[in-house]
Amino acid sequence: MNKNELIAKVAEDAKLTKGEAGEAIEATLENIQKALRGGDEVRLVGFGTFSVSSRAATTGRDPRTGASIAIPASKNAKFKAGKALKEAVNH
């Protein structure tokens, strides 16, 4: 399912126009991004938790040349599925 299909399904299920559903989904995604950018986590009970994890800087190897390269520290978004979502996927 892509974003447009999701918007259409939400509009249908919630009896909204596609425009209204699109705005609601965009606002939801923006607010999740803002919370993660600010270092917060977003918990949606029964669905899951969005959080940020930090990776330390490390040294890697260029597979073509074998030279060592520095890999900088970074932050990555994580998602951990909640119990209800896990059960829905497994049944």
TAFEN-V396133 format. One line per field, one symbol per residue. ss: DSSP state (2 for helix, 1 for strand, 0 for the rest). phi: phi as a letter, one per 40 degrees, with the letter a starting at -180 (. if undefined). A space follows every 50 residues. Layout:
ss: ???
phi: ???
This chain:
ss: 00222222222222000222222222222222222220000111000111 11111001111000000111100111111110222222220
phi: .cccccdcccdcccfbcccccccccdccccccccccccgcbbbbdgbibc abbbbccabbbcccbgccbcbccabbcbbbccdccdccccb
